[in-house]
Amino acid sequence: MKKKLIGALRKVADNPYLNLSAGMILILTAVVEIINSSEEASIGAHHGVLMFGILHAVTALPEILHGVDELIKADEEL
């Protein structure tokens, strides 16, 4: 039972589309917060969330791009 649960959690955690979506959501919410607090000249947690969102989204891109490359190669072979 534990192995199935751990396997399911690993699939969710390693899903590049979920990681990209989570990163994009973090970026979007941080940008909105930065825009809303643009009158203040201080660095807040939203700046860190923006950086984390960018890092999270960028780490998902290589796996997604590899999949796209494989699809292109398979299409060319047909």
FIKOLSE-507459 format. One record per residue: residue number from 1; residue in three letters; y, x, z of N, C-alpha, C in turn. Coordinates in steps of 0.001 Angstrom, whole numbers, m for minus. Example, Ala and Ser with C-alpha at 12.3 -4.5 7.8 and 13.67 -1.06 7.14 Angstrom:
# residues 2
+-----+-----+---------+---------+---------+---------+---------+---------+---------+---------+---------+
:   n : res :     n.Y :     n.X :     n.Z :    ca.Y :    ca.X :    ca.Z :     c.Y :     c.X :     c.Z :
+-----+-----+---------+---------+---------+---------+---------+---------+---------+---------+---------+
:   1 : ALA :   m5690 :   13190 :    7800 :   m4500 :   12300 :    7800 :   m3300 :   13200 :    7800 :
:   2 : SER :   m2250 :   12850 :    7080 :   m1060 :   13670 :    7140 :      30 :   12900 :    7870 :
+-----+-----+---------+---------+---------+---------+---------+---------+---------+---------+---------+
//
This chain:
# residues 78
+-----+-----+---------+---------+---------+---------+---------+---------+---------+---------+---------+
:   n : res :     n.Y :     n.X :     n.Z :    ca.Y :    ca.X :    ca.Z :     c.Y :     c.X :     c.Z :
+-----+-----+---------+---------+---------+---------+---------+---------+---------+---------+---------+
:   1 : MET :   m1203 :     826 :       0 :       0 :       0 :       0 :    1264 :     868 :       0 :
:   2 : LYS :    1259 :    1911 :     849 :    2429 :    2779 :     937 :    2644 :    3538 :    m364 :
:   3 : LYS :    1543 :    3959 :   m1014 :    1675 :    4698 :   m2266 :    2283 :    3824 :   m3353 :
:   4 : LYS :    1906 :    2544 :   m3385 :    2475 :    1629 :   m4378 :    3962 :    1430 :   m4127 :
:   5 : LEU :    4322 :    1282 :   m2862 :    5731 :    1090 :   m2510 :    6551 :    2335 :   m2846 :
:   6 : ILE :    6012 :    3490 :   m2513 :    6714 :    4736 :   m2823 :    6826 :    4922 :   m4325 :
:   7 : GLY :    5761 :    4595 :   m5058 :    5803 :    4693 :   m6519 :    6842 :    3764 :   m7122 :
:   8 : ALA :    6922 :    2545 :   m6592 :    7917 :    1588 :   m7089 :    9332 :    2067 :   m6778 :
:   9 : LEU :    9548 :    2583 :   m5579 :   10871 :    3100 :   m5214 :   11250 :    4300 :   m6078 :
:  10 : ARG :   10267 :    5148 :   m6394 :   10538 :    6310 :   m7236 :   10932 :    5881 :   m8645 :
:  11 : LYS :   10259 :    4844 :   m9172 :   10606 :    4342 :  m10507 :   12031 :    3807 :  m10530 :
:  12 : VAL :   12411 :    3107 :   m9483 :   13770 :    2572 :   m9412 :   14779 :    3709 :   m9276 :
:  13 : ALA :   14493 :    4661 :   m8406 :   15433 :    5766 :   m8169 :   15562 :    6680 :   m9379 :
:  14 : ASP :   14498 :    6815 :  m10165 :   14518 :    7705 :  m11324 :   14920 :    7006 :  m12613 :
:  15 : ASN :   15265 :    5743 :  m12558 :   15629 :    5000 :  m13759 :   17018 :    5442 :  m14228 :
:  16 : PRO :   17103 :    6075 :  m15406 :   18407 :    6586 :  m15853 :   19411 :    5484 :  m16154 :
:  17 : TYR :   18945 :    4335 :  m16605 :   19874 :    3240 :  m16902 :   20466 :    2665 :  m15619 :
:  18 : LEU :   19664 :    2589 :  m14579 :   20169 :    2131 :  m13287 :   21155 :    3148 :  m12715 :
:  19 : ASN :   20835 :    4437 :  m12841 :   21747 :    5475 :  m12355 :   23055 :    5476 :  m13131 :
:  20 : LEU :   22978 :    5300 :  m14438 :   24196 :    5237 :  m15248 :   25029 :    4016 :  m14865 :
:  21 : SER :   24370 :    2878 :  m14681 :   25089 :    1656 :  m14289 :   25748 :    1821 :  m12924 :
:  22 : ALA :   25018 :    2393 :  m11977 :   25587 :    2603 :  m10642 :   26783 :    3546 :  m10707 :
:  23 : GLY :   26665 :    4595 :  m11504 :   27785 :    5523 :  m11659 :   28995 :    4858 :  m12278 :
:  24 : MET :   28769 :    4040 :  m13297 :   29884 :    3352 :  m13955 :   30551 :    2354 :  m13008 :
:  25 : ILE :   29761 :    1671 :  m12190 :   30331 :     732 :  m11216 :   31173 :    1494 :  m10190 :
:  26 : LEU :   30664 :    2629 :   m9718 :   31437 :    3439 :   m8770 :   32738 :    3923 :   m9393 :
:  27 : ILE :   32669 :    4364 :  m10647 :   33877 :    4824 :  m11340 :   34882 :    3690 :  m11469 :
:  28 : LEU :   34419 :    2535 :  m11898 :   35311 :    1390 :  m12100 :   35985 :     966 :  m10801 :
:  29 : THR :   35210 :     822 :   m9734 :   35802 :     381 :   m8473 :   36751 :    1434 :   m7903 :
:  30 : ALA :   36421 :    2707 :   m8074 :   37307 :    3762 :   m7577 :   38610 :    3796 :   m8362 :
:  31 : VAL :   38533 :    3624 :   m9680 :   39751 :    3619 :  m10501 :   40644 :    2445 :  m10112 :
:  32 : VAL :   40052 :    1286 :   m9894 :   40840 :     121 :   m9468 :   41517 :     410 :   m8134 :
:  33 : GLU :   40787 :    1010 :   m7208 :   41362 :    1334 :   m5902 :   42465 :    2383 :   m6026 :
:  34 : ILE :   42281 :    3358 :   m6892 :   43308 :    4383 :   m7097 :   44562 :    3759 :   m7701 :
:  35 : ILE :   44388 :    2859 :   m8649 :   45541 :    2184 :   m9260 :   46276 :    1347 :   m8224 :
:  36 : ASN :   45523 :     629 :   m7390 :   46149 :    m216 :   m6369 :   46888 :     604 :   m5315 :
:  37 : SER :   46428 :    1817 :   m5057 :   47082 :    2642 :   m4040 :   47906 :    3762 :   m4660 :
:  38 : SER :   48325 :    3592 :   m5895 :   49072 :    4653 :   m6586 :   50447 :    4898 :   m5972 :
:  39 : GLU :   50963 :    3938 :   m5224 :   52261 :    4121 :   m4589 :   52179 :    5120 :   m3440 :
:  40 : GLU :   51006 :    5230 :   m2845 :   50804 :    6193 :   m1767 :   50442 :    7540 :   m2384 :
:  41 : ALA :   50946 :    8593 :   m1812 :   50695 :    9929 :   m2361 :   49613 :   10660 :   m1573 :
:  42 : SER :   48634 :    9933 :   m1099 :   47597 :   10580 :    m298 :   46244 :   10490 :    m996 :
:  43 : ILE :   45400 :   11427 :    m653 :   44040 :   11425 :   m1185 :   43171 :   10655 :    m205 :
:  44 : GLY :   42423 :    9707 :    m736 :   41576 :    8883 :     110 :   40121 :    8961 :    m297 :
:  45 : ALA :   39321 :    8145 :     340 :   37886 :    8120 :      68 :   37593 :    7696 :   m1362 :
:  46 : HIS :   38475 :    6877 :   m1941 :   38230 :    6401 :   m3302 :   38227 :    7547 :   m4312 :
:  47 : HIS :   38931 :    8624 :   m4017 :   38901 :    9789 :   m4911 :   37519 :   10449 :   m4877 :
:  48 : GLY :   36937 :   10513 :   m3707 :   35583 :   11049 :   m3580 :   34558 :   10150 :   m4243 :
:  49 : VAL :   34760 :    8845 :   m4117 :   33861 :    7895 :   m4771 :   33952 :    8044 :   m6284 :
:  50 : LEU :   35148 :    8283 :   m6794 :   35318 :    8502 :   m8232 :   34537 :    9734 :   m8683 :
:  51 : MET :   34660 :   10823 :   m7955 :   33934 :   12046 :   m8313 :   32426 :   11836 :   m8221 :
:  52 : PHE :   31974 :   11135 :   m7194 :   30544 :   10860 :   m7044 :   30049 :    9974 :   m8178 :
:  53 : GLY :   30848 :    8995 :   m8569 :   30474 :    8120 :   m9680 :   30366 :    8877 :  m10989 :
:  54 : ILE :   31309 :    9779 :  m11235 :   31257 :   10593 :  m12453 :   30006 :   11466 :  m12441 :
:  55 : LEU :   29745 :   12115 :  m11323 :   28560 :   12963 :  m11206 :   27284 :   12148 :  m11394 :
:  56 : HIS :   27230 :   10982 :  m10802 :   26055 :   10111 :  m10890 :   25824 :    9666 :  m12331 :
:  57 : ALA :   26877 :    9295 :  m13017 :   26741 :    8842 :  m14407 :   26364 :    9995 :  m15326 :
:  58 : VAL :   26957 :   11153 :  m15114 :   26685 :   12301 :  m15986 :   25249 :   12795 :  m15820 :
:  59 : THR :   24701 :   12720 :  m14622 :   23327 :   13179 :  m14424 :   22317 :   12281 :  m15125 :
:  60 : ALA :   22676 :   11052 :  m15413 :   21764 :   10141 :  m16111 :   21804 :   10343 :  m17622 :
:  61 : LEU :   22870 :   10916 :  m18135 :   23036 :   11037 :  m19590 :   21988 :   11897 :  m20298 :
:  62 : PRO :   21581 :   13058 :  m19779 :   20603 :   13855 :  m20529 :   19297 :   13120 :  m20814 :
:  63 : GLU :   18800 :   12391 :  m19840 :   17548 :   11659 :  m20051 :   17728 :   10536 :  m21066 :
:  64 : ILE :   18846 :    9850 :  m21013 :   19112 :    8783 :  m21980 :   19270 :    9373 :  m23377 :
:  65 : LEU :   19999 :   10469 :  m23503 :   20186 :   11102 :  m24809 :   18877 :   11655 :  m25361 :
:  66 : HIS :   18013 :   12148 :  m24492 :   16697 :   12614 :  m24935 :   15894 :   11446 :  m25511 :
:  67 : GLY :   15952 :   10304 :  m24855 :   15270 :    9121 :  m25375 :   15818 :    8683 :  m26720 :
:  68 : VAL :   17122 :    8743 :  m26872 :   17745 :    8382 :  m28154 :   17308 :    9357 :  m29243 :
:  69 : ASP :   17261 :   10648 :  m28924 :   16796 :   11644 :  m29896 :   15358 :   11378 :  m30323 :
:  70 : GLU :   14512 :   11028 :  m29371 :   13114 :   10729 :  m29696 :   13012 :    9499 :  m30594 :
:  71 : LEU :   13836 :    8497 :  m30341 :   13835 :    7305 :  m31199 :   14287 :    7647 :  m32614 :
:  72 : ILE :   15286 :    8501 :  m32736 :   15774 :    8908 :  m34060 :   14693 :    9683 :  m34800 :
:  73 : LYS :   14019 :   10603 :  m34108 :   12942 :   11371 :  m34736 :   11806 :   10464 :  m35186 :
:  74 : ALA :   11440 :    9497 :  m34350 :   10360 :    8578 :  m34702 :   10752 :    7721 :  m35893 :
:  75 : ASP :   12005 :    7321 :  m35966 :   12479 :    6506 :  m37086 :   12472 :    7310 :  m38384 :
:  76 : GLU :   12809 :    8594 :  m38303 :   12820 :    9444 :  m39493 :   11412 :    9705 :  m40021 :
:  77 : GLU :   10425 :    9707 :  m39132 :    9047 :    9951 :  m39544 :    8432 :    8751 :  m40247 :
:  78 : LEU :    9001 :    7594 :  m40080 :    8455 :    6390 :  m40721 :    8838 :    6288 :  m42131 :
+-----+-----+---------+---------+---------+---------+---------+---------+---------+---------+---------+
//
